[in-house]
Amino acid sequence: MRIDLLWLPAWLTVCLTLWPAQSSLAQTVLTSPAARVQLLELYTSEGCSSCPPADKWLSQLRRAPGLWTEIVPVAFHVDYWNYLGWRDQLADSRFSERQRRYRRSGGVKSVYTPGFVVGGREWRGWFQRRPLPQAEPAPVGVLAVTVTDNRYRAQFTRADGVAARPLELYVALLGMDLKTDIKRGENRGRRLTHDFAVLGLSRRPAGEAWTGTLPQRDPGGSYGLAAWVSPVGELTPVQAVGGYLPP
């Protein structure tokens, strides 16, 4: 897959089905292809003056032809720059720890922002304006997630010949078109816009089918969902799926 800095218009079909009128619950079905979908992780902060260009680049993926079918973007806001004078309201210490786990496991060489991880490995190509690396074409399995109101159920069906390693599920609620007026710190005076920002991340134990609950959503907000499966105790994703959620 080649994704450059200029994008062509794209659209995504998300299956929306209304339950009987008395329930009035919207159901969203997200299904990955059998080939591996790359999870793209951005580690960023509103307190980092180098991060806004990376945030803007990630927002451009909303118009990428391969969005959700080849690449699932997520932005983890870290908290280790909060001391610089601006407290990032999207930051979470657990996201900082996830980045540190990548360093301890050898997935990244150091902890910094903006930092990209693609398919579980550090990617510095953004700094040289290189295209995203391609995933292996061999099928790995299908990850399907059904969201009904604030509940979800997920299932992973392995492709033939894929080793039956125990897998755990990660589910992230993503905030879209979030705007913040920065009043202090390195980005003082700027209005920053964030897309694919992780607002909540849950991890479900080993299995091949899972259920869970999403965080409450603002009725006027715009949201997406990302889910992926990784071997137990590891960070490298095996398969990922994502899509937009209805209002």
N, C-alpha and C positions, 0 to 999 in steps of 0.2 A: 504494500500500500504506500502511495506517495501522497502526502498531504503537505502542500506548500502554504505560503503566507497569503495567497490570493485564493479565494474560495468560489466555487460555483454554487448557485442556489440548490438547496436540497430539502426534502421533506421526509418525514417519518410517519408511517402509518402505525398508529397505536390502536389496538382493539378496545373499543369502549362499548360496553353492554349495560343497559339499564336492567336492573332487577325489576320484579313486579312493582307496580306503582305504589303499593303500600309501603315498600321498603325504601324506595328512592335512593338506592346506593349505586354509585358508579363503580364499575369493575374495569380495571386496566390489566391487560395481559401483555407481558414483556417476554419475548422468547429469543434466545441467542441462536445463531447458526451453529452447525456442528463444528466448523472450523474455529480456531481460537480467536477470541476478541481481546484486543489488548486493553489492559487497564492502564490509563495514563494518570499518574499522580503528580500534582504540583504542590510543593510545600512553600507557603507564602506567608506574608504578614503585612498588615496595614502600617506597621511601624518601620518597614524596610523601604528605603528610597529606591532600591533596585527592583522592587517587586511589581510596581504598576505596569511596566511593559509586558511582563510575563502574564499578569492577570488579563491584560487586554488581548494578548495572543490567544489565551485559553478561551476567552469569550468568542473569538472568531470561529472556534470550532462549532458553534451553533449553526454555521452555514456550511460545514464540511460535508461532502457527499458520504463519507464513511462514518459519520456520527452514529453511534449505537450499534451499527452493524459490523464495524471494524475497530472502532476505538470508543472507549467509555472514559470520559474525563472526570476527574474529581479534584477539588482544591482543598487541601488541608491547611488551615490557618494555625500556625504554631504560636506559642506564647513566650518564647525566649527573647523576643525583642520588645516586650511590653515595658521594660524598664527605661526605654529611650524617651519616654514622655507621653506615649499614646497607648492606651489599652485597647487592643483589638478585640471587639466584642464577639467576633467569630472564632477567636483562638481557643484552643483546648489543650491542656497539658498532655492528654492522651495522644493527640496528633503529633506533638513534639516527640513523645516516647516512641511512637511508631517509626518516625524517621531515625531515631537513635537505634532502634532494633535493626533497621536496615544496615546501619553502619556496623553494628556488632556482628551481623551475619555475613558481612562482606558485600551486601547489595549496593552500598554506596561507600565512597572513600571517606567522606566527611559530611558533617551536618551544616547546612547553609541554606540561605534563601536568596533568590528563587532556586529551588531544586526540583528537578524532574526525575521521576522513576517510571519506566515503561516496561510492563511485563515483569516487574520485580527487579529490574536492573537499572542502575543510574544511567541517565541519558543527558549528556552535555551538548548534544547537537543543536539545541535551541539557541545557544550562544553563537553558533556559526551559521544560523539560519538554514540548517539542514532539514530534509524531510524526516518524518518519523520513521523509525525502523519497522520493517514488516514482521508480522507474526509468522510462525511456522504454518504452512498450509494444511498439514495433516489434521484430520478431525480429532477432537478431544471429547466432545459430548455436548449436549444441549442443556442449558440452564434456563428454566422457565420460572417466572415470578408472577403471581396473580395478586393484585392489590384491590381490596374492597373496603372503601372508606379508609380507615386507618389500620386495617389488618392486612397482613400478607401471608401467602403460603408459597413456598419455593420447592423446586425439585430439580435434581441434576441427574441426567441419564447419560451414562458413559458411552462413548463410542466403542465399537468392537475392538478388542486388543489393547485398550487402555488399562493400565494397572489399577487394581482396586485398592488404592490407598485411601485411608480415612480422610475425609474432607470436612472442613468447617465452613460455614457461610458467613459472609459479611454483608450487611445491608446498610446503605447510606442514604439519608434524605438530603437532597441537594437544593440549595436556594439559588434561584435565578434572578437576574436583574436587580441585585441588591446594591443600594447606593449609600455611601457614607461620606459625610463632610468631615474631613480630618482637621482638627483644631490645634493639635500640638504634635511634636515629634518631627521626624525627618520629612514627612509628607504634609506638613502643616499648610493649610489653605487649599488643598486639593480635594476635589470630589472624586472618589473612587467607585468604580462599578465592578461587581463581582458576579460571576456565573459559575455554576457547578460547585458552589461552596458547600462543603459538608457541614450540615447543621446538626446531625446526629448520626452516630455509627454504632451498630450493634453487631455482636458476634454470637453466632449460634453454634452449639457443640457438634461433634462429629455425627455425620449422618448423610443421607441422600435426599431427605425430605424434611422441611422445616416450616414452622409457623412463627409469627411474631406480630408485634404492634409497632407502628411508626409513631414518631413524635407528633403532637398536635400541630396543625398547619393553620396559618392565617388565611381566612377565606378570600382575602384580596391578594394573596401572594401568588408567585409563580414558582413551581417546584418540579424537580425531576427526581428520579430514583436510580441508584446504581447498586448492583449486587454482584458478588463474585465469590468463588469457592477457592480455597487454598488448602494444601495439606496441613494437617493438624500440627501446630507448633511452628509453621513456616509462614512467610509473608507472600511468596511468589504466587500469583494467581494462576489457576488452571484454566478457568473460564470466567467470563464476565458478561453481564447484560445490563442494559439501562434504557431509559426512556423518560418522556415527560409525563407528569401526572396531571389529570384534569383539575379544574378549579373545584 
